[in-house]
């Protein structure tokens, strides 16, 4: 699969990720990675722990999210 952003620039670059928001394939140059905290489900007698995770987005979705 090729990067959607590169395709718009008439380039063919292999995609390395899929945008978490829109599902577009993106290459290493265009992917934006940010850390997020995932929370485990609460169960009686257990403490909720945060788990580190990552969220991958394309440039368009990243810009749209930061504009709000």
C-alpha positions in Angstrom: 0.0 0.0 0.0 1.2 3.5 -0.8 1.1 6.7 1.2 -2.0 8.8 0.4 -0.2 12.1 1.0 2.7 11.2 -1.2 0.2 10.0 -3.9 -1.3 13.5 -3.9 2.2 14.8 -4.7 2.6 12.3 -7.6 5.1 10.2 -5.6 4.9 6.5 -4.8 6.0 5.8 -1.2 5.3 2.7 0.9 3.0 3.3 3.8 4.1 2.3 7.3 0.9 3.2 9.2 -2.8 3.9 9.0 -4.4 7.1 10.4 -6.4 6.4 13.5 -9.0 9.0 12.5 -9.6 8.7 8.7 -7.9 5.4 7.9 -5.6 6.9 5.2 -2.3 5.0 4.7 0.7 7.2 5.5 4.5 6.9 5.1 7.2 7.5 7.8 7.5 11.2 6.6 3.8 12.0 7.0 2.7 10.0 10.0 2.4 11.8 13.3 2.9 9.8 16.5 1.8 10.9 19.9 1.7 9.0 23.2 -1.7 8.4 24.9 -2.7 6.7 28.1 -5.0 3.8 28.0 -7.0 2.9 31.1 -7.8 -0.7 32.1 -11.4 -1.6 33.1 -12.4 -1.2 36.7 -13.1 -4.5 38.5 -14.0 -4.9 42.2 -10.9 -5.0 44.3 -8.5 -3.9 41.6 -6.8 -0.6 40.9 -7.1 1.0 37.5 -3.6 1.4 35.9 -2.7 3.6 33.0 -1.0 1.8 30.1 1.2 3.7 27.6 0.1 3.5 24.0 0.5 5.4 20.8 -1.8 7.2 18.4 -1.0 7.6 14.7 -2.5 10.3 12.5 -2.1 11.8 9.1 -1.1 15.5 8.6 -4.7 16.5 7.6 -6.4 14.9 10.7 -3.6 16.2 13.0 -4.1 19.8 11.7 -7.9 19.4 12.1 -7.6 18.1 15.7 -5.3 20.9 16.7 -7.6 23.6 15.2 -10.4 22.8 17.6 
